[in-house]
């Protein structure tokens, strides 16, 4: 469904306070589509709209809303409404919502929750953002290894409907340490009297709660897991990360990497582009641009240093755009490949020498091809340009070609090395790779260009 086409109509009806009409229409759609349609509304409008929806439908839609709109809407709920919402939400979403509302409001509703729910909120809220613990849930199925298959099936029938994931059942020792897992298929095919210990499989992977969430999503993708067990330092099972949550992490990390790669700072906005204010867009873009503008002064300083060379041979200025463009393009290509390889854990900071050696060989080939193009361009397209009598187009073409080749080699190596160096200093490679790279390559490129041409042409 083209939700972007319907959204303005929905907003118009809401402004006219025709909530009942809107609710009747929205109740026929999937919650994800409804969330896309109403994410541009004010929290108060969403609250009034929910009043006209079936409570179960309203909660399903609420779960799909951006985090900011969720917290703003939750603040408008009565204590009873907020308590019911927190009781119905899965443990991980319950903890996320509890962290997003004001402390005063949370203090009012926590006593209304069961002790188990309060403990889950406290536990899941204790993990820092970006860790595996912050995206895990305690809504899993686990039984002692002494359980028989029939006992496990009976317990799943009783409790399975309330669990987020029942396709994988974890097997625990008497100390509740993770020792294996079975699937529903395993239980169905096994003899009812068999113990879980006799049919369990070794976990393909596990992760600690303090590990990076990106590592968790990578592990799930690598091993094709439906759920990833999360353990504490003693090996006790404390939660799971589902495949769906891992994919959310992947999308979040990719978006953040893309934004950092393009010099956009701050926390990623979950709301759509049109529903994010112009001021928010401005504030997230301006910082790096100001920093880069300051560093661009160095490019101007290089041009001032070589102004006599430029005045003596104006032809050089015609090929400056080609030089800076090729440097930026080849450097960005190398940086993109290396950032991706780092993200996929194909390489790490210890591979810097191997990476530089490979990129050096690549850049030599690129430099030869692009340098040849520059030489031909100078000789074929600059015939009518005034040049000093002591020089020929062939000489100038060779100098420019060598300068361009040197720039390509330099930019490629810088583009490959910067992400690895930033990773070694625990700085996000994507943050350094593009914004800083372009400016550095521009400065080094101009120094290389004028240094080589001045030395070779004697100007």
C-alpha positions, 0 to 999 in steps of 0.5 A: 500500500502507498501509505505516503499517499494516504497520510495527508488525508489521515492527517486532515481527518484527524485535524477535523477530529474525525477520530471515529472515521479514521479508526474504522479505516485504520482497523482494516490495515496492518499495524505496520501500515497504520504506524507509517500513516500516523507517525507524523501526528502529534502524540495527543492526536495519536492518543485520541485516535487510540481511544477509538480503536480496539485496545488490542489493535491500539497496542499492536499499532503502538508497538510499531511507532517510532520510539519518540512518539511511543514515549510521548504518547505513553506520557498521556496515558492514565496510570491504569492504561499505562500499567495495562500497556506495560503488562502486555508488552514483551519484556524487552519492549516493556523495558525500552518504554520504561526507560523512555518515560519520565522517572516520576511517571515510572515511579507511579506505575511500577508499584502496579506491576507484578514483582516479576515484571518489575525485576525484568524492567530493572534487569533489562534497563541496566544494560548500556545502549548498544550492548547485546543485553540492551536488545535481548528479551527474557521471554524464552523457553528453557528446561532442565536437561533432566526433563523428559520430552513429554514433560517439555511438551506439556510445559510448552502447551501451558506456557508457550502462548506467552513466550516470544520464541518457542521454536527453540528450547534451551537446555540447562544444567542444574545450575541453570548454565546453558548446555544445549538446545532442542527444537520443536521438531526434535521434541515431536520426533523423539520418544516421549520418555527420552530426556532432553539431555539425550537429544540436545544439541550443542549451541552453535554460538552464544554471546555475553550481555556486555558484548556489542549488539552489532556482534550479536546481529553478525553472529545470528546472520553468520550461523543462520540462527532464529534465536541467540542465547545470551549468558552472563560471565558464569555461563548462566542463561539470562536471555535471548536475542531473536532474529527479528531484533537482530535485523532491527540492529542491522538496519540501525547500524547500516543507517548510522554507518551511512549517515556517519559516512556522509558526515551526519552526526547525532542519534539516528531519527526513527521518524521519516524524512518528511516528519523530521523537523528542518532544525533537526536535519540542520543540527545533525549536518552542520557540525561536520560541515563547519569542521570540514570548511575550516580544514578547507582553508588549507586547500586555499593555502596550498593554492596561495603557495603555488600562485606563481606556478599557476600564473606561469602556466594557467593550463594547470588549473584546467586539470585541477578538478580532474585531479581532486575528483579522481583522488576523492573517487578512488579514495572513497572506493577504497574506504567503502570496501574496507569499511564493509570488510571491517563490518563483516569481520573479513579483516581487522586492524591487524591486517593493515599492512596486507590491506595497504599492500593490496591497495598499492597494487590496485592503485598502481594499475588505476594510476596507469590507466587514469594517468594515460587518460590525462596524458591523452586529454592534455594533448588532444584537447589543449592545443589552443591553450597558451603555454610557455615557449620552453614547454610542449604539450607532451611535457605538460601531459607527462607531468600532469599524468604522473601527478594524477597517478601519484594522487590516485595511489596516495588517495587509495592508500589513505582511503584504505588505511584511515578506516583501519587506523580509526578502528585501532583507536576505537573510532567508528571507521565510517565516521572518518572514512568519508568526511575526513578522507575527502578533505585530506585527499584534496589537500594532499592532492594539490600538494602532489599536483603542484609539487610534481608539475613544478619540479618536472616543468621547471616553473 
